[in-house]
């Protein structure tokens, strides 16, 4: 049974993992890079599926989902490699009032933090993870009512941080370690070290 049960009897998709990163600084497709013996994205997908019961994977190309577990595969058709494109894609496919979003390069988030974020969500406000004054808009809950403003921001090529900062947001303070994202080989090594420490 999911940690956050659905209010509906059907298995709704209330969470999406964004896995369309090129991984150019990592030397390969980011979702499939190995971290602690399994694909980087699997650290996010397996945990979030455990929390919500079902997840969607948002990718640019179906090949980016190879070897990953998901219930729905949503293709981001926008030409831009922009994080807003993945969020907008998830909201456009969604049939629920709010969508939990997590990037595949955030492998250290905990189930408890996901629960905190989702529990704080409201109908017309973005709930975003924050640590020491820094927001992480790729670990957040986005209401479907904001789909159009986010589409407009994408069309204007505004940055994701600018877009979210200018919205009426709810900030949820989380441990800094959980907002750590993997962009380089050094980041991958650091994440491996942290996971090793947690599991020891």
C-alpha positions as CSV (number, residue, x, y, z in Angstrom):
1,X,0.0,0.0,0.0
2,X,1.4,3.4,-0.9
3,X,2.6,5.7,1.9
4,X,0.4,8.5,0.5
5,X,-2.8,6.7,-0.6
6,X,-5.0,8.1,-3.3
7,X,-8.4,9.4,-2.5
8,X,-9.7,7.7,-5.6
9,X,-10.2,3.9,-6.0
10,X,-8.2,3.9,-9.3
11,X,-4.5,4.0,-9.4
12,X,-4.0,7.7,-10.3
13,X,-0.6,9.1,-11.4
14,X,0.2,11.8,-8.8
15,X,4.0,11.8,-9.2
16,X,6.3,12.2,-12.1
17,X,10.1,11.7,-12.4
18,X,11.8,13.9,-15.0
19,X,14.4,11.8,-16.8
20,X,15.2,13.6,-20.0
21,X,18.6,14.9,-19.0
22,X,21.5,14.6,-21.5
23,X,24.2,14.1,-18.9
24,X,26.8,15.8,-21.1
25,X,29.0,16.5,-18.2
26,X,28.7,12.9,-17.0
27,X,29.6,11.2,-20.3
28,X,26.3,9.5,-20.9
29,X,22.6,9.6,-20.5
30,X,22.0,10.7,-17.0
31,X,19.1,8.4,-16.0
32,X,21.1,5.2,-16.8
33,X,24.4,6.2,-15.1
34,X,25.3,3.8,-12.4
35,X,25.0,4.9,-8.8
36,X,25.5,2.4,-6.0
37,X,25.0,-0.5,-8.3
38,X,21.8,0.7,-10.1
39,X,20.7,3.4,-12.5
40,X,20.8,6.9,-11.1
41,X,17.1,7.4,-11.9
42,X,16.1,4.2,-10.1
43,X,16.9,5.8,-6.8
44,X,14.1,8.3,-7.4
45,X,11.6,6.1,-9.3
46,X,11.6,3.2,-6.8
47,X,11.2,5.4,-3.8
48,X,8.5,7.6,-5.3
49,X,6.6,4.6,-6.6
50,X,6.7,3.2,-3.0
51,X,5.3,6.5,-1.7
52,X,2.6,7.0,-4.3
53,X,1.9,3.6,-5.7
54,X,2.3,4.6,-9.3
55,X,4.5,7.0,-11.2
56,X,5.1,8.5,-14.6
57,X,8.4,9.0,-16.3
58,X,8.9,12.1,-18.4
59,X,11.5,11.8,-21.2
60,X,12.4,13.3,-24.5
61,X,12.8,9.9,-26.2
62,X,11.5,6.5,-25.2
63,X,15.1,5.1,-25.2
64,X,15.9,7.3,-22.2
65,X,13.5,5.1,-20.1
66,X,15.3,1.8,-20.9
67,X,15.7,-0.3,-17.8
68,X,13.7,1.9,-15.6
69,X,10.4,1.1,-13.7
70,X,7.4,3.2,-14.4
71,X,3.6,3.0,-14.8
72,X,3.2,5.6,-17.5
73,X,5.7,7.0,-20.0
74,X,5.0,10.6,-21.0
75,X,7.0,12.0,-23.9
76,X,8.1,15.7,-23.7
77,X,7.7,16.9,-27.3
78,X,9.0,20.4,-26.7
79,X,12.1,21.1,-28.6
80,X,13.8,22.9,-25.7
81,X,15.9,21.0,-23.2
82,X,14.3,23.0,-20.4
83,X,13.2,21.7,-17.0
84,X,10.0,23.6,-17.4
85,X,9.2,21.5,-20.4
86,X,9.1,18.3,-18.4
87,X,7.0,19.9,-15.7
88,X,4.5,21.2,-18.2
89,X,4.4,17.8,-20.0
90,X,3.5,16.1,-16.6
91,X,0.8,18.6,-15.9
92,X,-0.7,18.4,-19.4
93,X,-1.0,14.6,-19.1
94,X,-2.2,14.7,-15.5
95,X,-5.9,14.1,-14.5
96,X,-5.3,15.1,-10.8
97,X,-5.3,18.5,-9.2
98,X,-1.6,18.5,-8.2
99,X,1.5,16.6,-9.3
100,X,4.6,15.8,-7.3
101,X,7.7,16.4,-9.5
102,X,11.2,15.1,-8.9
103,X,14.2,15.2,-11.2
104,X,16.0,11.9,-11.7
105,X,19.3,13.4,-10.5
106,X,18.1,13.9,-6.9
107,X,18.9,10.4,-5.6
108,X,19.1,11.4,-1.9
109,X,15.5,12.5,-1.1
110,X,13.7,10.6,1.5
111,X,10.1,9.3,1.8
112,X,9.5,11.5,4.8
113,X,10.4,14.6,2.8
114,X,8.2,13.7,-0.1
115,X,5.3,13.3,2.4
116,X,6.1,16.7,3.9
117,X,6.0,18.4,0.5
118,X,2.8,16.7,-0.6
119,X,1.0,17.2,2.7
120,X,1.7,21.0,2.5
121,X,0.3,21.4,-1.0
122,X,-2.7,23.6,-1.8
123,X,-4.9,24.1,-4.9
124,X,-3.2,27.1,-6.4
125,X,0.3,27.3,-4.9
126,X,3.6,25.6,-5.8
127,X,5.2,23.7,-2.9
128,X,8.9,23.8,-3.3
129,X,11.8,22.1,-1.3
130,X,14.1,24.6,0.3
131,X,17.3,24.5,2.2
132,X,19.3,27.3,3.7
133,X,17.5,29.9,1.5
134,X,18.0,27.9,-1.7
135,X,15.0,26.5,-3.5
136,X,15.0,23.3,-5.5
137,X,12.1,23.6,-8.0
138,X,12.7,20.1,-9.3
139,X,11.6,18.7,-6.0
140,X,8.2,20.2,-5.7
141,X,4.4,19.9,-6.0
142,X,2.8,21.7,-8.9
143,X,-1.0,22.3,-9.0
144,X,-2.7,21.7,-12.4
145,X,-4.3,25.1,-12.1
146,X,-0.9,26.7,-12.9
147,X,-0.4,24.7,-16.1
148,X,-1.0,27.8,-18.3
149,X,1.3,30.2,-16.5
150,X,4.0,27.6,-16.6
151,X,3.4,27.1,-20.3
152,X,3.7,30.9,-20.8
153,X,7.0,30.9,-18.8
154,X,8.3,28.1,-21.0
155,X,7.4,30.0,-24.2
156,X,9.2,33.1,-22.9
157,X,12.2,30.9,-21.9
158,X,12.2,32.1,-18.4
159,X,14.4,30.1,-16.0
160,X,12.7,27.7,-13.7
161,X,14.0,29.3,-10.6
162,X,12.8,32.7,-11.7
163,X,9.4,31.3,-12.7
164,X,8.8,29.6,-9.3
165,X,10.2,32.5,-7.3
166,X,7.7,34.8,-8.9
167,X,4.7,32.5,-8.0
168,X,2.8,32.3,-4.7
169,X,4.9,29.4,-3.3
170,X,5.0,27.5,-0.1
171,X,8.6,26.7,1.0
172,X,9.3,23.4,2.9
173,X,12.6,23.3,4.6
174,X,14.4,20.0,4.1
175,X,17.9,18.7,4.9
176,X,20.4,20.2,2.5
177,X,21.8,16.7,1.7
178,X,18.4,15.7,0.2
179,X,18.5,18.6,-2.3
180,X,21.9,17.5,-3.7
181,X,21.7,16.9,-7.4
182,X,24.1,15.0,-9.6
183,X,25.6,16.9,-12.5
184,X,29.2,15.8,-12.7
185,X,31.3,12.8,-12.0
186,X,32.4,14.4,-8.8
187,X,28.8,14.7,-7.8
188,X,28.2,11.0,-8.6
189,X,31.1,10.1,-6.4
190,X,29.8,12.2,-3.5
191,X,26.3,10.8,-3.8
192,X,27.8,7.3,-3.8
193,X,29.7,8.2,-0.6
194,X,26.6,9.5,1.1
195,X,24.5,6.5,0.2
196,X,27.3,4.2,1.5
197,X,27.3,6.1,4.8
198,X,23.5,5.8,5.1
199,X,23.6,2.1,4.4
200,X,26.5,1.3,6.8
